[in-house]
Amino acid sequence: MKIDWIKRITIMMFSAALVFASTACGSKAEQAGAAQETAAKAGAPYFSKGVYFCQDEEAFYVFYDEKTGRTELTDGVGGLPFACTQEDGKVIFSMGGADEEGIRVLTIKSSEEGMVKGEFEDGKEITFDLEENADPDDFDALVFIGGGADTEYKSKDGWSVSYDDNRFDVKESADEVSFVYKDASAGNNSVTVRYIKAKEPDAVLNELAVSWGADTADKSEGIFPGTEDVKAYELSCEKFENGVGDSRLAIAREYKEGTLVLEMAGHNTGDDERDMESSDSISAILDSMSFEK
């Protein structure tokens, strides 16, 4: 769970950097028209600045320009930044980074009037359709398709998060609130937020390690979610066998007269798609955390 959370934060930072680096010019109509005109050419480039929907992957490909972009799944919680090289007859995508595992080669079959057809290495033909009314500079998949069920939870202790009430149940007690992933087939996935008075973060994490029954747990430091410079103390442990098992992650900070701690429980089923969906859903809650000023 810790790896997934850190990876998601890194991906978001990388995506933001690509957005900042891309050149925004022209009206939305001009951008869409330029993308259509370019895509209609016989040779590369096949994709220009714009948003293309791939029904076969249930994903939007958001191109900031001809070389960079990101994907967004239709559920709003998945996706990767990418770089690409467009050559006559093919587009080489580097998904999520520069390692070879992220390389995907799209062989172009046809390109006409904003519709690009091709196939990746698995040989299955897929289609990309240009969304004329979508702006790549501020695109949000859930807003575009009219989805999303984000509900804000405000705590009396001065913090708040957003969560998808179609995916999570909320369970409250006197000193904590838990957001529990509804899909039981994905195993136990949840995030619990707790404010503990008159206790230091290190003492809180030590008690958690005992409650987890963890013989060994990794400790580290970072920045607390929802802040830019507040020091966080982290504790994590994993018990996997052949990619299946459970993980725990706790993130604590000094808060008011005590400690605020986030405790995540994650389960890997071995089904990559299902595990990514549950992990990204938990990460989305962490990413949304904010504090009263």
ROTORKOL-627377 format. One record per residue (C-alpha): residue number from 1; x, y negated, z negated. Coordinates in steps of 0.02 Angstrom, whole numbers, plus 32768, in hexadecimal, padded with zeros to 4 digits. Example, Ala and Ser with C-alpha at 12.3 -4.5 7.8 and 13.67 -1.06 7.14 Angstrom:
@rotor=1; east=8267; north=80E1; up=7E7A
@rotor=2; east=82AC; north=8035; up=7E9B
This chain:
@rotor=1; east=8000; north=8000; up=8000
@rotor=2; east=808E; north=7F8B; up=7FDA
@rotor=3; east=80DE; north=7FA7; up=8082
@rotor=4; east=8039; north=7F83; up=80DB
@rotor=5; east=801D; north=7EE4; up=8077
@rotor=6; east=80CC; north=7E9F; up=8099
@rotor=7; east=80C0; north=7ED0; up=8150
@rotor=8; east=801B; north=7E74; up=8162
@rotor=9; east=8061; north=7DD6; up=8112
@rotor=10; east=80F9; north=7DDE; up=8186
@rotor=11; east=808A; north=7DF5; up=821E
@rotor=12; east=801E; north=7D60; up=81EE
@rotor=13; east=80B9; north=7CF2; up=81D9
@rotor=14; east=80FD; north=7D2C; up=8280
@rotor=15; east=8056; north=7D0B; up=82D5
@rotor=16; east=804E; north=7C5C; up=828C
@rotor=17; east=80FE; north=7C39; up=82CB
@rotor=18; east=80CF; north=7C70; up=8379
@rotor=19; east=8035; north=7C00; up=8377
@rotor=20; east=809F; north=7B6C; up=8342
@rotor=21; east=8121; north=7B91; up=83C8
@rotor=22; east=80A3; north=7BA2; up=8457
@rotor=23; east=8077; north=7B0B; up=84C1
@rotor=24; east=7FC2; north=7AD2; up=84B9
@rotor=25; east=7F8B; north=7A6F; up=8551
@rotor=26; east=7EEE; north=7A4A; up=85B4
@rotor=27; east=7E38; north=7A63; up=858A
@rotor=28; east=7DEB; north=7B0C; up=8565
@rotor=29; east=7D9A; north=7B0D; up=8611
@rotor=30; east=7E40; north=7AE3; up=8664
@rotor=31; east=7E98; north=7B6C; up=8602
@rotor=32; east=7E15; north=7BED; up=8633
@rotor=33; east=7E1C; north=7BB6; up=86E9
@rotor=34; east=7ED9; north=7BBE; up=86ED
@rotor=35; east=7ED6; north=7C6B; up=869F
@rotor=36; east=7E58; north=7CA8; up=8721
@rotor=37; east=7EBD; north=7C60; up=87B1
@rotor=38; east=7F5D; north=7CAE; up=8771
@rotor=39; east=7F0E; north=7D57; up=874F
@rotor=40; east=7ECB; north=7D5D; up=8801
@rotor=41; east=7F7B; north=7D5C; up=884A
@rotor=42; east=7FBD; north=7DFD; up=8894
@rotor=43; east=805A; north=7DFA; up=8829
@rotor=44; east=8093; north=7DC7; up=877C
@rotor=45; east=8064; north=7D72; up=870D
@rotor=46; east=7FBE; north=7DC9; up=86F0
@rotor=47; east=7F97; north=7D76; up=8649
@rotor=48; east=7F9F; north=7CBC; up=8624
@rotor=49; east=7F6F; north=7C57; up=858D
@rotor=50; east=7EC3; north=7C96; up=855C
@rotor=51; east=7E62; north=7D1D; up=8500
@rotor=52; east=7E45; north=7DC6; up=8553
@rotor=53; east=7DCF; north=7E4A; up=850E
@rotor=54; east=7DFB; north=7F02; up=851D
@rotor=55; east=7D5F; north=7F69; up=84FC
@rotor=56; east=7DC1; north=800C; up=8506
@rotor=57; east=7E29; north=7FD9; up=846E
@rotor=58; east=7DA2; north=7F6E; up=841B
@rotor=59; east=7E22; north=7EE3; up=8414
@rotor=60; east=7E40; north=7E33; up=8451
@rotor=61; east=7EE9; north=7E07; up=849C
@rotor=62; east=7F0A; north=7D51; up=8472
@rotor=63; east=7F91; north=7D0A; up=84E5
@rotor=64; east=7FE2; north=7C69; up=84A8
@rotor=65; east=803E; north=7C63; up=854E
@rotor=66; east=8080; north=7CE2; up=85CB
@rotor=67; east=80FF; north=7D29; up=8550
@rotor=68; east=80B3; north=7D2B; up=84A1
@rotor=69; east=8010; north=7D4E; up=8448
@rotor=70; east=7FB8; north=7DBE; up=83CD
@rotor=71; east=7F2E; north=7E40; up=83C9
@rotor=72; east=7E92; north=7E36; up=835D
@rotor=73; east=7E23; north=7ECB; up=8342
@rotor=74; east=7D68; north=7EAE; up=834A
@rotor=75; east=7D5A; north=7ED6; up=828F
@rotor=76; east=7DC1; north=7E3B; up=826B
@rotor=77; east=7E3E; north=7E91; up=81F7
@rotor=78; east=7EB8; north=7EE3; up=826E
@rotor=79; east=7F32; north=7EA7; up=82F2
@rotor=80; east=7FE8; north=7E88; up=831D
@rotor=81; east=8051; north=7DFC; up=8366
@rotor=82; east=80A4; north=7E25; up=840B
@rotor=83; east=8122; north=7DE9; up=8489
@rotor=84; east=8115; north=7E1F; up=853E
@rotor=85; east=8173; north=7E1E; up=85E1
@rotor=86; east=8109; north=7E16; up=867F
@rotor=87; east=8153; north=7E62; up=871B
@rotor=88; east=8105; north=7E8E; up=87C2
@rotor=89; east=809F; north=7F2B; up=87A1
@rotor=90; east=80B5; north=7F34; up=86E4
@rotor=91; east=80B0; north=7ED8; up=863E
@rotor=92; east=8125; north=7F0E; up=85B3
@rotor=93; east=80DF; north=7EEB; up=8506
@rotor=94; east=8147; north=7EE9; up=8466
@rotor=95; east=80C5; north=7EFE; up=83DD
@rotor=96; east=80EB; north=7EC1; up=832D
@rotor=97; east=81A7; north=7EB2; up=8344
@rotor=98; east=823B; north=7EE0; up=83AE
@rotor=99; east=824B; north=7F99; up=8380
@rotor=100; east=8233; north=801D; up=8407
@rotor=101; east=819B; north=8068; up=83B1
@rotor=102; east=813B; north=7FC9; up=83D4
@rotor=103; east=815C; north=7FCA; up=8491
@rotor=104; east=80C4; north=7FE6; up=8500
@rotor=105; east=80CC; north=7FDD; up=85BD
@rotor=106; east=802D; north=7FAE; up=861A
@rotor=107; east=8030; north=7FE4; up=86D0
@rotor=108; east=7FC2; north=7F6E; up=8734
@rotor=109; east=7F3E; north=7FB9; up=87A6
@rotor=110; east=7EE2; north=7F1A; up=87D8
@rotor=111; east=7ED2; north=7E63; up=87A9
@rotor=112; east=7E43; north=7DF7; up=87E7
@rotor=113; east=7DDD; north=7D64; up=87A4
@rotor=114; east=7E10; north=7D76; up=86EE
@rotor=115; east=7E01; north=7E34; up=86EA
@rotor=116; east=7EA0; north=7E9A; up=86D8
@rotor=117; east=7E9C; north=7F57; up=86E8
@rotor=118; east=7F2B; north=7FCA; up=86BC
@rotor=119; east=7F64; north=805B; up=8654
@rotor=120; east=7FDE; north=8076; up=85C4
@rotor=121; east=804D; north=810F; up=85B4
@rotor=122; east=7FBC; north=8182; up=8586
@rotor=123; east=7F76; north=816D; up=8637
@rotor=124; east=7ECB; north=812F; up=8600
@rotor=125; east=7E8F; north=809B; up=8668
@rotor=126; east=7E5D; north=8002; up=8604
@rotor=127; east=7E16; north=7F5A; up=8633
@rotor=128; east=7E3B; north=7EAC; up=85F1
@rotor=129; east=7DB6; north=7E27; up=860C
@rotor=130; east=7DDC; north=7D6D; up=85FA
@rotor=131; east=7D67; north=7D1A; up=857C
@rotor=132; east=7D49; north=7C70; up=85CD
@rotor=133; east=7CFE; north=7C20; up=8531
@rotor=134; east=7D85; north=7C5A; up=84B8
@rotor=135; east=7E10; north=7BE3; up=8484
@rotor=136; east=7EB4; north=7C3D; up=845C
@rotor=137; east=7EEE; north=7BAC; up=83EE
@rotor=138; east=7E6A; north=7BCB; up=8367
@rotor=139; east=7E22; north=7C75; up=8395
@rotor=140; east=7DD1; north=7CDD; up=830E
@rotor=141; east=7D87; north=7D84; up=8343
@rotor=142; east=7CFC; north=7D89; up=82C1
@rotor=143; east=7CC6; north=7CD8; up=82E3
@rotor=144; east=7CC7; north=7CF7; up=839E
@rotor=145; east=7C5B; north=7D93; up=8397
@rotor=146; east=7BEC; north=7D4F; up=830D
@rotor=147; east=7C23; north=7DD2; up=8291
@rotor=148; east=7C71; north=7DCD; up=81E7
@rotor=149; east=7C1F; north=7DD5; up=813E
@rotor=150; east=7C9B; north=7D73; up=80D5
@rotor=151; east=7C5A; north=7D48; up=8029
@rotor=152; east=7CB8; north=7CD9; up=7FB1
@rotor=153; east=7CD3; north=7D11; up=7EFF
@rotor=154; east=7CFD; north=7C87; up=7E84
@rotor=155; east=7D41; north=7CB4; up=7DD9
@rotor=156; east=7D26; north=7C51; up=7D3B
@rotor=157; east=7DE3; north=7C5C; up=7D25
@rotor=158; east=7E03; north=7BE9; up=7DBA
@rotor=159; east=7E2B; north=7C5E; up=7E4B
@rotor=160; east=7DC3; north=7C95; up=7EDF
@rotor=161; east=7DCB; north=7D12; up=7F6E
@rotor=162; east=7D64; north=7D3F; up=8007
@rotor=163; east=7D2D; north=7DF1; up=802B
@rotor=164; east=7CC4; north=7E4D; up=80AB
@rotor=165; east=7C27; north=7E84; up=804F
@rotor=166; east=7C07; north=7F07; up=80D5
@rotor=167; east=7CAA; north=7F5C; up=80A2
@rotor=168; east=7CB7; north=7F3D; up=7FE7
@rotor=169; east=7C52; north=7F52; up=7F48
@rotor=170; east=7C77; north=7ED7; up=7EBB
@rotor=171; east=7C80; north=7F17; up=7E09
@rotor=172; east=7C92; north=7E9C; up=7D7A
@rotor=173; east=7CBA; north=7EAC; up=7CC2
@rotor=174; east=7CE5; north=7E30; up=7C3A
@rotor=175; east=7D9A; north=7E14; up=7C6E
@rotor=176; east=7DAD; north=7E5A; up=7D1E
@rotor=177; east=7D5A; north=7E6E; up=7DC8
@rotor=178; east=7D78; north=7EFB; up=7E44
@rotor=179; east=7D5A; north=7EFD; up=7EFF
@rotor=180; east=7D3F; north=7FB4; up=7F2C
@rotor=181; east=7D48; north=7FF0; up=7FE0
@rotor=182; east=7CA2; north=8042; up=800C
@rotor=183; east=7CDE; north=80C9; up=8084
@rotor=184; east=7CF5; north=815C; up=800E
@rotor=185; east=7D3F; north=81C6; up=809A
@rotor=186; east=7DD7; north=8152; up=8099
@rotor=187; east=7DFB; north=817C; up=7FE3
@rotor=188; east=7E10; north=8105; up=7F51
@rotor=189; east=7E3A; north=8057; up=7F93
@rotor=190; east=7E1D; north=7FBF; up=7F26
@rotor=191; east=7E63; north=7F1D; up=7EE2
@rotor=192; east=7E45; north=7EE6; up=7E2F
@rotor=193; east=7E66; north=7E36; up=7DEF
@rotor=194; east=7E80; north=7E20; up=7D34
@rotor=195; east=7EAD; north=7D8C; up=7CC5
@rotor=196; east=7F04; north=7DBF; up=7C24
@rotor=197; east=7F1D; north=7D3C; up=7B9D
@rotor=198; east=7FB9; north=7D29; up=7B32
@rotor=199; east=8020; north=7DAB; up=7B8E
@rotor=200; east=80B7; north=7D99; up=7C01
@rotor=201; east=80B8; north=7DE5; up=7CB2
@rotor=202; east=8146; north=7E5D; up=7C89
@rotor=203; east=80E7; north=7EA6; up=7BF5
@rotor=204; east=8049; north=7EB8; up=7C5F
@rotor=205; east=80A6; north=7F16; up=7CE7
@rotor=206; east=80FA; north=7F8A; up=7C6A
@rotor=207; east=8050; north=7FB9; up=7C24
@rotor=208; east=800F; north=7FD7; up=7CD4
@rotor=209; east=809F; north=804C; up=7CFD
@rotor=210; east=8072; north=80B4; up=7C65
@rotor=211; east=7FB9; north=80B6; up=7C93
@rotor=212; east=7FE5; north=80F0; up=7D43
@rotor=213; east=8048; north=8181; up=7CFA
@rotor=214; east=80D8; north=814E; up=7D69
@rotor=215; east=817E; north=819E; up=7D3E
@rotor=216; east=81D4; north=8123; up=7DB1
@rotor=217; east=8193; north=807C; up=7DF1
@rotor=218; east=81EA; north=7FF8; up=7E59
@rotor=219; east=81F3; north=7F46; up=7E19
@rotor=220; east=8210; north=7EAE; up=7E85
@rotor=221; east=81EB; north=7DF5; up=7E91
@rotor=222; east=8193; north=7D8B; up=7F14
@rotor=223; east=8113; north=7D00; up=7F2D
@rotor=224; east=8064; north=7D13; up=7EE7
@rotor=225; east=7FD6; north=7D1A; up=7F68
@rotor=226; east=7F7C; north=7C76; up=7F83
@rotor=227; east=8015; north=7C0F; up=7F53
@rotor=228; east=80B2; north=7BD0; up=7FA8
@rotor=229; east=812E; north=7BD4; up=7F19
@rotor=230; east=80E5; north=7C2C; up=7E80
@rotor=231; east=8156; north=7CBA; up=7E4A
@rotor=232; east=8107; north=7D66; up=7E4A
@rotor=233; east=813E; north=7E05; up=7DF1
@rotor=234; east=8117; north=7EA6; up=7E4F
@rotor=235; east=8109; north=7F5C; up=7E1D
@rotor=236; east=80EA; north=7FEB; up=7E96
@rotor=237; east=80EA; north=80A7; up=7E9F
@rotor=238; east=80BD; north=8128; up=7F23
@rotor=239; east=8095; north=81E0; up=7F22
@rotor=240; east=8090; north=821F; up=7FD6
@rotor=241; east=80A1; north=82CB; up=8022
@rotor=242; east=80A4; north=82D9; up=80DF
@rotor=243; east=805F; north=822A; up=80ED
@rotor=244; east=7FCA; north=824C; up=807A
@rotor=245; east=7FBB; north=820B; up=7FC9
@rotor=246; east=7FA1; north=8176; up=7F57
@rotor=247; east=7FFA; north=80D3; up=7F38
@rotor=248; east=7FEB; north=804A; up=7EB7
@rotor=249; east=8023; north=7F96; up=7EBE
@rotor=250; east=8015; north=7F0F; up=7E39
@rotor=251; east=8040; north=7E57; up=7E4F
@rotor=252; east=8046; north=7DE9; up=7DB4
@rotor=253; east=8068; north=7D32; up=7D90
@rotor=254; east=8069; north=7CBE; up=7CFB
@rotor=255; east=7FBE; north=7C6C; up=7CF8
@rotor=256; east=7F78; north=7BEE; up=7C7F
@rotor=257; east=7F98; north=7C3A; up=7BD2
@rotor=258; east=7FBA; north=7CEA; up=7C0D
@rotor=259; east=7FC9; north=7D55; up=7CAA
@rotor=260; east=7F63; north=7D6A; up=7D48
@rotor=261; east=7F7D; north=7E15; up=7D96
@rotor=262; east=7F42; north=7E62; up=7E39
@rotor=263; east=7F3D; north=7F20; up=7E36
@rotor=264; east=7F28; north=7F7D; up=7EDB
@rotor=265; east=7F01; north=8036; up=7EED
@rotor=266; east=7F1A; north=8082; up=7F98
@rotor=267; east=7F03; north=812E; up=7FE6
@rotor=268; east=7F53; north=8170; up=8085
@rotor=269; east=7EE6; north=81F2; up=80DA
@rotor=270; east=7F62; north=8216; up=8165
@rotor=271; east=7EE9; north=81C9; up=81E3
@rotor=272; east=7F4B; north=812F; up=821C
@rotor=273; east=7EB4; north=80D0; up=825E
@rotor=274; east=7E4D; north=80EB; up=81C1
@rotor=275; east=7EDF; north=80C5; up=814E
@rotor=276; east=7F0A; north=8025; up=81AA
@rotor=277; east=7E55; north=7FEB; up=81A1
@rotor=278; east=7E49; north=8003; up=80E4
@rotor=279; east=7EF6; north=7FB8; up=80C6
@rotor=280; east=7ED3; north=7F20; up=8134
@rotor=281; east=7E2C; north=7F05; up=80DD
@rotor=282; east=7E83; north=7F00; up=8034
@rotor=283; east=7F0B; north=7E8E; up=807A
@rotor=284; east=7E86; north=7E17; up=80BC
@rotor=285; east=7E48; north=7DFC; up=800A
@rotor=286; east=7EF9; north=7DD5; up=7FCE
@rotor=287; east=7F15; north=7D5F; up=8060
@rotor=288; east=7E78; north=7CFD; up=8035
@rotor=289; east=7EA5; north=7CDA; up=7F80
@rotor=290; east=7EA1; north=7C23; up=7F4C
@rotor=291; east=7EA6; north=7BC0; up=7EAA
@rotor=292; east=7E4F; north=7B26; up=7E67
@rotor=293; east=7EBB; north=7A8C; up=7E6D
